[in-house]
Amino acid sequence: MIKINSENAADHIAEIDGKIREQLDSALDRARKTGRTVNAFAKENPWQMAGIALGAGLLAGWLIKNKS
């Protein structure tokens, strides 16, 4: 367990903030890469994407209907 006193609290906060920012940057980079991949797939295969979207919409509607 880490003992934190007033002298090193700012250092610990800065360290935690840095780790959070690194994780956020990593997540944003992965999301952007995934978005570019999906966009490229959609441009190359528009009818397949329409079918996937239709299937996802039907599945979501069916799941929502069954919960009511």
C-alpha positions in Angstrom: 0.0 0.0 0.0 1.3 3.5 -0.9 1.5 6.0 1.9 0.8 9.4 0.6 1.6 12.6 2.5 1.2 16.2 1.6 4.8 16.3 0.2 4.4 13.6 -2.4 0.7 13.8 -3.1 1.2 16.1 -6.1 3.7 13.7 -7.6 1.3 10.8 -7.2 -1.5 12.7 -8.8 0.7 13.7 -11.7 1.7 10.1 -12.2 -1.9 8.8 -12.1 -2.9 11.6 -14.5 -0.1 10.6 -16.9 -1.2 7.0 -16.9 -4.8 7.9 -17.5 -3.9 10.2 -20.4 -1.7 7.4 -21.9 -4.6 4.9 -21.7 -7.0 7.5 -23.2 -4.7 8.2 -26.1 -4.2 4.5 -26.7 -8.0 3.9 -26.7 -8.5 6.9 -29.1 -5.9 5.6 -31.5 -7.5 2.2 -31.6 -10.9 3.7 -32.1 -9.6 5.9 -35.0 -7.9 2.9 -36.6 -11.0 0.8 -36.3 -13.1 3.6 -37.7 -10.8 3.9 -40.7 -11.0 0.1 -41.3 -14.8 0.1 -41.1 -15.0 3.1 -43.4 -12.8 1.4 -46.0 -14.8 -1.8 -45.8 -18.1 0.1 -46.2 -16.8 1.9 -49.3 -15.6 -1.3 -50.9 -18.7 -3.4 -49.9 -21.7 -1.1 -49.5 -24.4 -3.8 -49.9 -22.7 -6.1 -47.3 -22.7 -3.1 -44.9 -26.3 -2.5 -45.6 -27.1 -6.2 -44.8 -25.0 -6.0 -41.6 -26.8 -2.9 -40.5 -30.2 -4.4 -41.3 -29.3 -7.6 -39.4 -28.0 -5.6 -36.4 -31.2 -3.4 -36.4 -33.5 -6.5 -36.5 -31.6 -8.2 -33.7 -31.7 -5.1 -31.6 -35.4 -4.6 -32.2 -36.1 -8.3 -31.4 -34.1 -8.0 -28.1 -35.9 -4.8 -27.1 -39.3 -6.3 -27.9 -38.6 -9.4 -25.9 -37.6 -7.4 -22.8 -40.9 -5.6 -22.6 
